[in-house]
Amino acid sequence: MLEKLLRAGMNVARFNFSHGTHEYHQETIDNLRIAMQNTQILCAVMLDTKGPEIRTGFLKDGKPIKLKEGQEITITTDYSIKGDENMISMSYKKLPIDLKPGNTILCSDGTITLIVLSCDLEAGTVKCRCQNTATLGERKNVNLPGVVVDLPTLTEKDKEDIMGWGVPNNIDMIAVSFVRKGSDLVTVRQFLGPHAKHIKLMSKVCIFLSATLFKFQKHT
């Protein structure tokens, strides 16, 4: 199959480190390089980082909850809380600091939209109104459109994936997830050290930022 893909024009192989172990990806890259040798066709290798993330928490009895359009719900940053229809938790401690009334919270791949009504810094909670009726399961991804969040450019997992798998395998590029500003790329370059000379970076801009906050920088 890999040989067919190469002959069909594939010139970059993306390794998604949101899933799979180093051993799993190693088997794939070994097979890719055998295919390149057999076909004499070159293909670049891209490591796609998992990146920093915000997720909803666990739910009572592990059962999904039904959120209804117009209902109010409280979000707590106490991740030990098991949620229900009245309160859910999220993994970002600075949620009530970074959010303000009117902001939007998107959950579960954007299938659930919450509008911020108020923030209580002391209690570590955010009160929201549901904009649509939907079901929410455990540990779903969260996006905060237009909000600059204080999360690291590279997580410890990302660093281990890059140095423990990417560098030893002589990868050609890194797709950096959740890039928010130009300095994020500088951070990655500094982390790579001497390896930065031969590894290109691709910015995955997953949130909207104004031009005054995001400065595109050229890194080759």
N, C-alpha and C positions, 0 to 999 in steps of 0.2 A: 504493500500500500504506500509506504513512504517513497519508494522509487517511482511509483506512478504520480504521486504528488509533485515530486521534483521535476519529472518530465513534463508535467502540466504547467509548470511555471512557479511553483512555490519557492520563494527566496528568503523567507523568514519563518522560523519555527518558534512559536510563542509557548513558553512553559509557565503555566498559571500556578503560582505558589500560594494561591488562596486554598488550593486543594492538593492533596497528594504528599507523600513523603519524599525525602531525598532519594531513597532507594528506587521509588517508583519513577521519578523523573530521570534518574541515572540510566535505567533500562531503556527509556525512550531516547535519550540523547545518544546512547551507544548504538542503538538501532539506526538512528538518523545518520550517524557518521559512517556506518557500514553502507547505508544506501547512497550516501554521497560518494564514497569510494567506488562503489559498483557502477554508478552512473557518470562519474566525473563531473557532477554538477554541484556547485557550492550553494550552501544555504546558511544564512546568519542565524544565530541563536539568541533569543530574547528571553530574559528572566523578568516576568511580570510579578512585582511584589504584591503581597496582600495589603500592606499599608495599614495605617491607623484606622480604627473604626469605632462607631458608636452602635450599641445594640440594646434592644429592649431586654428585660430580665425574664426570670422564670415566672410561671403562673401557678396559682393554687391547683393542686392535684394534677398539674401538668396539662390541663385542658385549655384549648383555645377559648378566647372570650369574644363576645359579640359587642361591637361598638356601634352605636346608632347615631345617625346624623342629628346634630343639634345638642347631643348630651355633653355634659362637662365631665372631664376626667383629670385627675391629678397625677403628675409625674414626679417620682421621688428619685434622688440620686443615691439612695440607700439600696445598693444592689442585692442586699440580703432579703429584701421584701419580696414576697411572692404575690404577684398582682392579681387583680380581679377587674370587674367592670368599672370600679370607682377609682382605682389607683394602680399604676404600673410603674416599674422602675426602668431606668436607663443607666448605662455604664459610664456616662460622662459627668464627672463631679462638678464641672464648672457650668453646667446647663443653666441654672438660674442666674448666673453671672453674665453669661454671654448672650442670653436671649432677652428680648423685650416684648411687651405687648404688641401684637400685630404680626410677629414673626410666624413663619410656617415650619412645621415639623412633618417630615414625610417618613412613614414607617413601612416596612415590609415591601421593598421595591416600589415605593410610591403609591401603593394601593390604599393607604390610609393617610388622610391629611388632617392634621391638627393645627388649630390657630391658637397662639399663645394669648391668654387673657391677663395673667399676672404672674409675677415671680416672687418667691419668698426666699431670700438669701439665707436667712437664719435657719429656716426649716429645711432648706435644700430641696424645695419643691417648685414645680411650675404647674399652674392651672391652665387647662386648654379646653377648647370646644372642638368636637368632632365635626368635620365638614362632610362626611359621607358615612354610609353604613357599610361595615366590613368586619371580617373576622381577623383577629390578631392571635398568632401563635407565639411560642417562646423564642427568645434569642433572635429576633428579626432585626435586619439592618435599619439604621436611622440616618437620614440626611437632613441637614439644616441649611436650606438654600439662602445664600446671601449673608451667612453668618461666618465670621472668621473664628474657627475653633482653635483652642490651645492644645493641639495634639502633636506628637513628634513626627517629623518627616519620615523617619525610619523606626520601626519598632524593633525590639530585640529579636523577634522572629525574622524580620526582614534582613537584619544584619547577619544573622546566622545563615540564612539562605544564600546571601550574596557571598560571604567569605567562606562558608562551609561547602557550598555547592557551585555557585556561579564562577568564582575566581579559579578554583581548581579545574573547572571544565572549560576555561578560556572562552567565556561567553562574549558575544559581540556588543550587546546592548542591554540596558535595564529600562523597563517601563516603570516609572516611579508613580505609584498610585496616590491619588488625593493631593496633587500639587496645588498649593494655594498662592504661592508667591515665588518670585525668581530666586530668592535666597534659599529656598528649599533645595534647589539643584546644587547650589554652592555647598550646602550641608552634605549632600550625597557625594559630591566630588571630594570633599575633605575626608569623608569616611573611607572612600576608595583608596586614597593616597596615591602611590605610584601606579596602581592599576587603572587609575582614571585616564591615563594616556591612551589606552586602547579600548576602553568601554564607553560607548555612546549612551546618552540618556534621552529618553522620550518622556515628556510630561503628560500625565493623564490628569487633565483638569476636570475634576468631578464636581466642583461647586462654582457658582458665579461670584466673581469679585469685581469691584469697580476698577477702572483703569488706574486709579490713583493708588490702589493697593497691590495690583499685580503688574509687575514689570517683567516682560519677556526678556530673557537673556540667552545669548547664543553660547552653547557649550558643545563643542565637537571633540 
